[in-house]
């Protein structure tokens, strides 16, 4: 069973203020080219199809064009899709029954009622049948009705409970498609600034809940990586969606699963984006002289290290780079300013904090009468003396 593992297309996303329509159209066309030449047994998309729960008409049109082009490849390649945390489950589920008749299988909504079950798609290869289980993004609160009205104590308990009630036959080959933040075996996946994760890791799912599957196709994290085991993997995004991803190498994951008990074989096919995302660092003169113009269309983040602020640096950079994301200064002066600012930070009482705020805004201390009024207000709010 050979299939493409994709996730986090984030169609409709912008990079800073740049529209990525052309970039996404270009990279999806490369996926289509690979699909036509390799002809996998399936294409799996593990969530975050769109960047927003209410995608723009342009974004919906682009994904429609992608699916339409896939459907024209013969023989037909089944496409398996789940929703991610950026998607609207209801919107993604629209027309899913009709699309299923064309071998485009969509699971937008996680099970919420006792009668609900995970969508299972069974495909066949020379080694027999393979069951694909589609588990859309969920939160414990989504599935409380299944647990007798009680919210599961953790994300791990929610996922584990949903899977256990399916009574999966693990003597067969089983593949799980899931969009969550998985951790386990002492490994914490590498994340980047463009990913939305809960503070403190309360949304973690331990891989113990899914380790019996022959392969776990994950979505949610933008960097390709394994979690605890080679068979539990994030494929990463097709494009770089933040400056923090500049050093990542984006590839197309092709997974091949042979007979039961064998390890999945993973091939990373190169991708060729329309524009790269790069970080440049140095003095203005060094950066301008080092660049020969071949990467002028790339998205660039520039950090200038000149000790004396150069004359109109952005204007000079724009002559060579057509997609500047940001221009920062990092020199002795800016570092001292940052250190000074950090030293000034203090945690005070609400009264002290407001007094500091008042002085910052008004340029003077609060009068005794104003302080008295403030104390009375805070006392009424807390029900005690301040």
C-alpha beads as a LAMMPS data file, in Angstrom:
LAMMPS data file: protein, C-alpha beads

386 atoms
385 bonds

1 atom types
1 bond types

-500.0 500.0 xlo xhi
-500.0 500.0 ylo yhi
-500.0 500.0 zlo zhi

Masses

1 110.0

Atoms # bond

1 1 1 0.000 0.000 0.000
2 1 1 1.736 3.148 -1.240
3 1 1 0.220 6.503 -0.346
4 1 1 1.079 10.182 -0.124
5 1 1 0.961 11.609 3.396
6 1 1 0.100 15.330 3.319
7 1 1 -1.116 17.726 5.980
8 1 1 -1.511 21.391 6.879
9 1 1 -2.100 22.806 3.413
10 1 1 -3.341 26.027 5.054
11 1 1 -4.905 27.160 1.802
12 1 1 -5.674 30.873 1.978
13 1 1 -2.813 31.664 4.356
14 1 1 -0.804 34.860 4.114
15 1 1 2.881 35.172 4.974
16 1 1 3.057 38.501 6.798
17 1 1 1.198 40.693 4.263
18 1 1 1.851 38.558 1.174
19 1 1 -0.901 36.508 -0.472
20 1 1 0.356 32.946 -1.038
21 1 1 -2.169 31.961 -3.716
22 1 1 0.474 31.614 -6.438
23 1 1 2.858 29.736 -4.121
24 1 1 0.173 27.270 -3.037
25 1 1 -1.102 26.768 -6.580
26 1 1 2.460 26.047 -7.720
27 1 1 3.241 23.506 -4.971
28 1 1 -0.106 21.699 -5.343
29 1 1 0.616 21.413 -9.062
30 1 1 3.877 19.650 -8.172
31 1 1 1.953 17.222 -5.947
32 1 1 -0.392 16.566 -8.882
33 1 1 2.604 15.881 -11.116
34 1 1 3.990 13.362 -8.616
35 1 1 0.557 11.736 -8.296
36 1 1 0.257 11.321 -12.067
37 1 1 3.737 9.782 -12.400
38 1 1 3.826 7.593 -9.266
39 1 1 0.106 6.833 -9.075
40 1 1 -0.091 5.979 -5.346
41 1 1 -2.833 3.757 -3.961
42 1 1 -4.189 6.703 -1.926
43 1 1 -3.565 10.311 -0.954
44 1 1 -4.011 11.155 2.736
45 1 1 -4.463 14.758 3.933
46 1 1 -4.241 14.934 7.734
47 1 1 -6.088 18.162 8.487
48 1 1 -5.830 21.949 8.239
49 1 1 -6.953 22.062 4.643
50 1 1 -7.685 25.749 5.040
51 1 1 -6.001 28.390 7.168
52 1 1 -9.293 29.766 8.505
53 1 1 -12.522 28.130 9.620
54 1 1 -14.352 30.397 7.168
55 1 1 -12.084 30.235 4.113
56 1 1 -12.222 32.815 1.349
57 1 1 -13.820 32.048 -1.978
58 1 1 -10.344 32.093 -3.506
59 1 1 -9.126 29.434 -1.047
60 1 1 -12.138 27.169 -1.631
61 1 1 -11.701 27.549 -5.384
62 1 1 -8.033 26.528 -5.200
63 1 1 -8.763 23.372 -3.203
64 1 1 -11.643 22.537 -5.546
65 1 1 -9.268 22.844 -8.513
66 1 1 -6.779 20.544 -6.760
67 1 1 -9.376 17.839 -6.034
68 1 1 -10.822 18.126 -9.546
69 1 1 -7.377 17.638 -11.086
70 1 1 -6.722 14.640 -8.819
71 1 1 -10.036 13.078 -9.856
72 1 1 -8.996 13.237 -13.517
73 1 1 -5.998 10.932 -12.950
74 1 1 -6.860 7.397 -14.114
75 1 1 -7.357 4.970 -12.601
76 1 1 -8.888 7.018 -9.792
77 1 1 -6.719 7.626 -6.711
78 1 1 -8.736 7.566 -3.457
79 1 1 -8.308 10.750 -1.394
80 1 1 -8.776 10.595 2.390
81 1 1 -9.236 13.896 4.253
82 1 1 -9.810 14.871 7.886
83 1 1 -10.398 18.279 9.449
84 1 1 -7.777 20.062 11.542
85 1 1 -8.048 22.704 14.243
86 1 1 -8.018 25.464 11.602
87 1 1 -10.907 23.925 9.649
88 1 1 -14.631 24.151 10.158
89 1 1 -15.735 20.539 10.572
90 1 1 -19.228 21.297 9.289
91 1 1 -18.010 23.175 6.226
92 1 1 -15.511 20.473 5.341
93 1 1 -18.186 17.775 5.729
94 1 1 -20.413 19.518 3.167
95 1 1 -21.187 17.176 0.235
96 1 1 -18.989 14.459 1.785
97 1 1 -21.475 11.737 0.815
98 1 1 -21.498 12.863 -2.791
99 1 1 -17.722 13.144 -2.890
100 1 1 -17.418 9.676 -1.336
101 1 1 -19.035 8.212 -4.446
102 1 1 -16.041 9.636 -6.329
103 1 1 -13.567 8.119 -3.833
104 1 1 -12.935 11.413 -2.051
105 1 1 -13.544 10.510 1.583
106 1 1 -13.936 13.358 4.085
107 1 1 -14.258 13.140 7.873
108 1 1 -14.922 16.629 9.167
109 1 1 -16.732 15.963 12.422
110 1 1 -15.303 13.839 15.224
111 1 1 -17.807 11.425 16.828
112 1 1 -19.988 13.319 19.309
113 1 1 -23.041 11.118 19.895
114 1 1 -23.163 7.531 21.139
115 1 1 -24.256 6.342 17.699
116 1 1 -21.401 8.104 15.897
117 1 1 -18.408 6.112 14.705
118 1 1 -15.108 6.907 13.048
119 1 1 -15.101 6.769 9.276
120 1 1 -13.204 3.677 8.110
121 1 1 -12.021 3.312 4.522
122 1 1 -10.760 -0.106 3.434
123 1 1 -8.416 -0.337 0.453
124 1 1 -6.763 -3.420 -1.055
125 1 1 -3.302 -4.181 -2.371
126 1 1 -1.318 -7.330 -3.179
127 1 1 -0.976 -8.129 0.547
128 1 1 -4.704 -7.840 1.284
129 1 1 -6.875 -5.199 2.926
130 1 1 -5.760 -2.066 4.753
131 1 1 -8.131 -0.158 7.046
132 1 1 -7.701 3.623 7.157
133 1 1 -9.296 5.189 10.268
134 1 1 -10.115 8.880 9.928
135 1 1 -9.948 10.750 13.252
136 1 1 -10.634 14.513 12.853
137 1 1 -9.289 17.068 15.322
138 1 1 -11.090 16.885 18.654
139 1 1 -11.123 18.343 22.124
140 1 1 -12.289 16.406 25.206
141 1 1 -15.368 18.619 25.433
142 1 1 -16.471 17.603 21.942
143 1 1 -16.930 13.946 22.925
144 1 1 -18.443 14.226 26.415
145 1 1 -21.792 12.696 25.335
146 1 1 -19.943 9.540 24.321
147 1 1 -18.458 9.378 27.824
148 1 1 -21.806 9.617 29.622
149 1 1 -21.795 13.395 29.805
150 1 1 -18.428 13.520 31.554
151 1 1 -15.589 15.364 29.861
152 1 1 -12.532 13.045 29.513
153 1 1 -9.771 14.046 31.903
154 1 1 -7.231 14.594 29.120
155 1 1 -6.738 14.663 25.365
156 1 1 -5.066 11.245 25.628
157 1 1 -8.114 9.791 27.392
158 1 1 -10.428 11.287 24.760
159 1 1 -8.487 9.866 21.810
160 1 1 -7.942 6.513 23.510
161 1 1 -11.626 6.207 24.396
162 1 1 -12.761 7.045 20.868
163 1 1 -10.419 4.427 19.395
164 1 1 -11.217 1.691 21.915
165 1 1 -14.942 1.804 21.208
166 1 1 -14.226 0.976 17.540
167 1 1 -12.928 -2.468 18.586
168 1 1 -10.247 -2.351 15.891
169 1 1 -8.906 -5.703 14.661
170 1 1 -5.156 -5.193 14.971
171 1 1 -4.421 -8.545 13.334
172 1 1 -5.157 -6.597 10.138
173 1 1 -3.118 -3.672 8.774
174 1 1 -4.465 -0.423 10.196
175 1 1 -3.529 3.182 9.447
176 1 1 -4.717 6.082 11.609
177 1 1 -5.078 9.601 10.222
178 1 1 -5.125 12.133 13.057
179 1 1 -4.623 15.849 13.678
180 1 1 -3.444 16.399 17.271
181 1 1 -0.287 17.246 19.213
182 1 1 1.311 13.871 19.978
183 1 1 4.193 13.270 22.404
184 1 1 5.751 10.202 23.964
185 1 1 8.793 8.091 24.827
186 1 1 10.548 11.140 26.185
187 1 1 10.286 12.973 22.873
188 1 1 8.677 16.383 22.505
189 1 1 8.159 17.307 18.841
190 1 1 9.809 20.413 17.450
191 1 1 7.333 23.241 16.942
192 1 1 7.487 26.656 15.272
193 1 1 5.920 30.065 15.792
194 1 1 3.164 29.513 13.203
195 1 1 1.618 26.621 15.154
196 1 1 -1.061 27.202 17.771
197 1 1 -0.492 24.977 20.822
198 1 1 -1.850 25.209 24.321
199 1 1 0.334 26.712 27.025
200 1 1 1.671 24.011 29.311
201 1 1 1.043 21.176 26.875
202 1 1 -2.459 20.355 28.118
203 1 1 -3.498 19.351 24.589
204 1 1 -0.852 16.608 24.320
205 1 1 -1.875 13.107 23.268
206 1 1 0.493 10.367 24.402
207 1 1 1.457 7.970 21.610
208 1 1 0.505 5.024 23.839
209 1 1 -3.044 5.626 22.580
210 1 1 -2.062 4.891 18.953
211 1 1 1.021 2.671 19.014
212 1 1 -0.818 -0.469 17.850
213 1 1 -1.433 1.034 14.416
214 1 1 0.859 0.043 11.556
215 1 1 1.250 3.702 10.595
216 1 1 -0.049 6.928 12.097
217 1 1 -0.342 9.785 9.591
218 1 1 -0.288 12.969 11.626
219 1 1 -1.078 16.584 10.932
220 1 1 -0.731 19.716 13.097
221 1 1 3.023 20.387 13.251
222 1 1 4.776 22.094 10.342
223 1 1 8.136 20.332 10.621
224 1 1 8.444 16.752 9.335
225 1 1 9.411 14.432 12.210
226 1 1 8.711 11.157 13.961
227 1 1 7.177 10.912 17.426
228 1 1 8.652 8.118 19.529
229 1 1 8.560 5.607 16.684
230 1 1 9.278 5.738 12.962
231 1 1 5.711 4.687 12.157
232 1 1 4.192 7.662 14.012
233 1 1 4.983 10.695 11.896
234 1 1 4.235 14.304 11.084
235 1 1 4.851 14.912 7.389
236 1 1 5.105 18.692 7.788
237 1 1 3.830 21.367 5.429
238 1 1 4.496 21.594 1.705
239 1 1 5.556 25.239 2.085
240 1 1 7.339 27.327 4.715
241 1 1 4.682 29.327 6.542
242 1 1 6.834 31.380 8.933
243 1 1 10.352 32.739 9.319
244 1 1 10.937 30.111 12.022
245 1 1 10.588 27.438 9.294
246 1 1 13.315 28.955 7.108
247 1 1 15.831 26.192 7.868
248 1 1 13.365 23.341 7.318
249 1 1 13.551 21.216 4.186
250 1 1 10.056 20.592 2.861
251 1 1 9.383 17.300 1.097
252 1 1 6.512 15.126 -0.061
253 1 1 6.154 12.009 2.119
254 1 1 5.502 8.783 0.224
255 1 1 4.711 5.900 2.588
256 1 1 4.740 2.244 1.550
257 1 1 3.230 -0.384 3.836
258 1 1 3.847 -4.002 2.900
259 1 1 2.826 -7.182 4.720
260 1 1 1.571 -7.109 8.311
261 1 1 4.413 -6.700 10.778
262 1 1 6.780 -4.931 8.412
263 1 1 8.025 -1.421 9.076
264 1 1 6.639 1.273 6.791
265 1 1 9.072 2.555 4.180
266 1 1 9.175 6.330 3.832
267 1 1 10.502 8.209 0.822
268 1 1 10.918 11.993 0.842
269 1 1 10.466 13.515 -2.598
270 1 1 11.957 16.982 -3.218
271 1 1 9.656 19.977 -3.554
272 1 1 10.459 23.099 -5.515
273 1 1 8.578 26.131 -4.182
274 1 1 7.943 29.168 -6.307
275 1 1 9.687 31.261 -3.639
276 1 1 11.810 30.205 -0.671
277 1 1 11.724 31.713 2.847
278 1 1 15.178 32.851 3.969
279 1 1 16.850 34.626 6.878
280 1 1 19.689 37.021 6.059
281 1 1 22.058 38.477 8.643
282 1 1 24.952 40.913 8.360
283 1 1 25.689 44.534 7.646
284 1 1 23.688 46.184 4.900
285 1 1 26.759 46.289 2.672
286 1 1 27.529 42.595 3.268
287 1 1 24.006 41.509 2.426
288 1 1 23.754 43.619 -0.708
289 1 1 27.144 42.469 -1.980
290 1 1 26.598 38.784 -1.155
291 1 1 23.351 38.462 -3.088
292 1 1 23.674 37.964 -6.843
293 1 1 19.971 38.491 -7.553
294 1 1 19.033 34.829 -8.105
295 1 1 16.919 34.823 -4.932
296 1 1 15.384 38.236 -5.394
297 1 1 11.838 36.803 -5.453
298 1 1 12.247 34.862 -2.194
299 1 1 10.574 35.914 1.044
300 1 1 13.366 37.297 3.223
301 1 1 13.751 38.269 6.866
302 1 1 16.722 40.620 7.248
303 1 1 18.683 41.298 10.443
304 1 1 21.164 44.143 10.076
305 1 1 24.197 44.261 12.361
306 1 1 25.500 47.745 11.439
307 1 1 26.638 49.615 14.557
308 1 1 25.655 52.880 12.853
309 1 1 22.130 52.827 11.450
310 1 1 22.423 52.852 7.645
311 1 1 20.576 55.357 5.488
312 1 1 17.094 54.120 4.488
313 1 1 18.018 50.423 4.736
314 1 1 14.646 49.047 3.665
315 1 1 14.587 51.174 0.532
316 1 1 18.048 49.933 -0.397
317 1 1 17.100 46.317 0.288
318 1 1 13.921 46.603 -1.776
319 1 1 15.998 47.270 -4.874
320 1 1 17.345 43.734 -4.574
321 1 1 14.578 41.838 -2.739
322 1 1 10.973 42.026 -3.877
323 1 1 9.351 40.227 -0.925
324 1 1 10.786 41.568 2.332
325 1 1 9.037 40.160 5.404
326 1 1 10.838 42.248 8.026
327 1 1 13.985 44.273 8.651
328 1 1 15.475 44.153 12.142
329 1 1 18.477 45.800 13.784
330 1 1 20.779 43.831 16.085
331 1 1 23.736 45.832 17.356
332 1 1 25.215 47.008 20.630
333 1 1 22.694 49.845 20.976
334 1 1 19.606 47.673 20.426
335 1 1 20.933 44.965 22.768
336 1 1 21.532 47.494 25.529
337 1 1 18.049 48.896 25.027
338 1 1 16.574 45.417 25.305
339 1 1 18.539 44.665 28.465
340 1 1 17.447 47.978 29.986
341 1 1 13.795 47.256 29.181
342 1 1 14.011 43.814 30.758
343 1 1 15.481 45.295 33.930
344 1 1 12.566 47.695 34.224
345 1 1 9.931 44.952 34.238
346 1 1 8.476 44.354 37.688
347 1 1 5.368 42.624 38.982
348 1 1 3.392 44.789 41.367
349 1 1 -0.075 44.949 42.889
350 1 1 -3.010 46.065 40.697
351 1 1 -2.790 49.465 42.405
352 1 1 0.933 49.824 41.625
353 1 1 0.477 48.580 38.072
354 1 1 -2.250 51.129 37.342
355 1 1 -0.193 53.918 38.911
356 1 1 2.721 52.976 36.623
357 1 1 0.369 52.923 33.629
358 1 1 -1.074 56.332 34.538
359 1 1 2.406 57.841 34.794
360 1 1 3.415 56.338 31.448
361 1 1 0.331 57.744 29.719
362 1 1 0.026 61.112 31.464
363 1 1 3.682 61.887 32.145
364 1 1 3.000 62.607 35.836
365 1 1 2.163 60.859 39.097
366 1 1 -1.448 60.376 40.219
367 1 1 -2.662 62.931 42.757
368 1 1 -3.612 61.870 46.287
369 1 1 -7.304 62.318 45.417
370 1 1 -6.946 60.146 42.308
371 1 1 -5.109 57.483 44.301
372 1 1 -7.902 57.490 46.879
373 1 1 -10.537 56.991 44.186
374 1 1 -8.511 54.166 42.641
375 1 1 -8.169 52.425 46.009
376 1 1 -11.930 52.639 46.543
377 1 1 -12.642 51.151 43.107
378 1 1 -10.201 48.275 43.602
379 1 1 -11.566 47.657 47.104
380 1 1 -15.130 47.377 45.745
381 1 1 -13.939 44.984 43.023
382 1 1 -12.103 42.711 45.467
383 1 1 -14.389 43.159 48.456
384 1 1 -11.472 44.017 50.720
385 1 1 -9.081 46.831 51.606
386 1 1 -6.282 47.518 49.125

Bonds

1 1 1 2
2 1 2 3
3 1 3 4
4 1 4 5
5 1 5 6
6 1 6 7
7 1 7 8
8 1 8 9
9 1 9 10
10 1 10 11
11 1 11 12
12 1 12 13
13 1 13 14
14 1 14 15
15 1 15 16
16 1 16 17
17 1 17 18
18 1 18 19
19 1 19 20
20 1 20 21
21 1 21 22
22 1 22 23
23 1 23 24
24 1 24 25
25 1 25 26
26 1 26 27
27 1 27 28
28 1 28 29
29 1 29 30
30 1 30 31
31 1 31 32
32 1 32 33
33 1 33 34
34 1 34 35
35 1 35 36
36 1 36 37
37 1 37 38
38 1 38 39
39 1 39 40
40 1 40 41
41 1 41 42
42 1 42 43
43 1 43 44
44 1 44 45
45 1 45 46
46 1 46 47
47 1 47 48
48 1 48 49
49 1 49 50
50 1 50 51
51 1 51 52
52 1 52 53
53 1 53 54
54 1 54 55
55 1 55 56
56 1 56 57
57 1 57 58
58 1 58 59
59 1 59 60
60 1 60 61
61 1 61 62
62 1 62 63
63 1 63 64
64 1 64 65
65 1 65 66
66 1 66 67
67 1 67 68
68 1 68 69
69 1 69 70
70 1 70 71
71 1 71 72
72 1 72 73
73 1 73 74
74 1 74 75
75 1 75 76
76 1 76 77
77 1 77 78
78 1 78 79
79 1 79 80
80 1 80 81
81 1 81 82
82 1 82 83
83 1 83 84
84 1 84 85
85 1 85 86
86 1 86 87
87 1 87 88
88 1 88 89
89 1 89 90
90 1 90 91
91 1 91 92
92 1 92 93
93 1 93 94
94 1 94 95
95 1 95 96
96 1 96 97
97 1 97 98
98 1 98 99
99 1 99 100
100 1 100 101
101 1 101 102
102 1 102 103
103 1 103 104
104 1 104 105
105 1 105 106
106 1 106 107
107 1 107 108
108 1 108 109
109 1 109 110
110 1 110 111
111 1 111 112
112 1 112 113
113 1 113 114
114 1 114 115
115 1 115 116
116 1 116 117
117 1 117 118
118 1 118 119
119 1 119 120
120 1 120 121
121 1 121 122
122 1 122 123
123 1 123 124
124 1 124 125
125 1 125 126
126 1 126 127
127 1 127 128
128 1 128 129
129 1 129 130
130 1 130 131
131 1 131 132
132 1 132 133
133 1 133 134
134 1 134 135
135 1 135 136
136 1 136 137
137 1 137 138
138 1 138 139
139 1 139 140
140 1 140 141
141 1 141 142
142 1 142 143
143 1 143 144
144 1 144 145
145 1 145 146
146 1 146 147
147 1 147 148
148 1 148 149
149 1 149 150
150 1 150 151
151 1 151 152
152 1 152 153
153 1 153 154
154 1 154 155
155 1 155 156
156 1 156 157
157 1 157 158
158 1 158 159
159 1 159 160
160 1 160 161
161 1 161 162
162 1 162 163
163 1 163 164
164 1 164 165
165 1 165 166
166 1 166 167
167 1 167 168
168 1 168 169
169 1 169 170
170 1 170 171
171 1 171 172
172 1 172 173
173 1 173 174
174 1 174 175
175 1 175 176
176 1 176 177
177 1 177 178
178 1 178 179
179 1 179 180
180 1 180 181
181 1 181 182
182 1 182 183
183 1 183 184
184 1 184 185
185 1 185 186
186 1 186 187
187 1 187 188
188 1 188 189
189 1 189 190
190 1 190 191
191 1 191 192
192 1 192 193
193 1 193 194
194 1 194 195
195 1 195 196
196 1 196 197
197 1 197 198
198 1 198 199
199 1 199 200
200 1 200 201
201 1 201 202
202 1 202 203
203 1 203 204
204 1 204 205
205 1 205 206
206 1 206 207
207 1 207 208
208 1 208 209
209 1 209 210
210 1 210 211
211 1 211 212
212 1 212 213
213 1 213 214
214 1 214 215
215 1 215 216
216 1 216 217
217 1 217 218
218 1 218 219
219 1 219 220
220 1 220 221
221 1 221 222
222 1 222 223
223 1 223 224
224 1 224 225
225 1 225 226
226 1 226 227
227 1 227 228
228 1 228 229
229 1 229 230
230 1 230 231
231 1 231 232
232 1 232 233
233 1 233 234
234 1 234 235
235 1 235 236
236 1 236 237
237 1 237 238
238 1 238 239
239 1 239 240
240 1 240 241
241 1 241 242
242 1 242 243
243 1 243 244
244 1 244 245
245 1 245 246
246 1 246 247
247 1 247 248
248 1 248 249
249 1 249 250
250 1 250 251
251 1 251 252
252 1 252 253
253 1 253 254
254 1 254 255
255 1 255 256
256 1 256 257
257 1 257 258
258 1 258 259
259 1 259 260
260 1 260 261
261 1 261 262
262 1 262 263
263 1 263 264
264 1 264 265
265 1 265 266
266 1 266 267
267 1 267 268
268 1 268 269
269 1 269 270
270 1 270 271
271 1 271 272
272 1 272 273
273 1 273 274
274 1 274 275
275 1 275 276
276 1 276 277
277 1 277 278
278 1 278 279
279 1 279 280
280 1 280 281
281 1 281 282
282 1 282 283
283 1 283 284
284 1 284 285
285 1 285 286
286 1 286 287
287 1 287 288
288 1 288 289
289 1 289 290
290 1 290 291
291 1 291 292
292 1 292 293
293 1 293 294
294 1 294 295
295 1 295 296
296 1 296 297
297 1 297 298
298 1 298 299
299 1 299 300
300 1 300 301
301 1 301 302
302 1 302 303
303 1 303 304
304 1 304 305
305 1 305 306
306 1 306 307
307 1 307 308
308 1 308 309
309 1 309 310
310 1 310 311
311 1 311 312
312 1 312 313
313 1 313 314
314 1 314 315
315 1 315 316
316 1 316 317
317 1 317 318
318 1 318 319
319 1 319 320
320 1 320 321
321 1 321 322
322 1 322 323
323 1 323 324
324 1 324 325
325 1 325 326
326 1 326 327
327 1 327 328
328 1 328 329
329 1 329 330
330 1 330 331
331 1 331 332
332 1 332 333
333 1 333 334
334 1 334 335
335 1 335 336
336 1 336 337
337 1 337 338
338 1 338 339
339 1 339 340
340 1 340 341
341 1 341 342
342 1 342 343
343 1 343 344
344 1 344 345
345 1 345 346
346 1 346 347
347 1 347 348
348 1 348 349
349 1 349 350
350 1 350 351
351 1 351 352
352 1 352 353
353 1 353 354
354 1 354 355
355 1 355 356
356 1 356 357
357 1 357 358
358 1 358 359
359 1 359 360
360 1 360 361
361 1 361 362
362 1 362 363
363 1 363 364
364 1 364 365
365 1 365 366
366 1 366 367
367 1 367 368
368 1 368 369
369 1 369 370
370 1 370 371
371 1 371 372
372 1 372 373
373 1 373 374
374 1 374 375
375 1 375 376
376 1 376 377
377 1 377 378
378 1 378 379
379 1 379 380
380 1 380 381
381 1 381 382
382 1 382 383
383 1 383 384
384 1 384 385
385 1 385 386
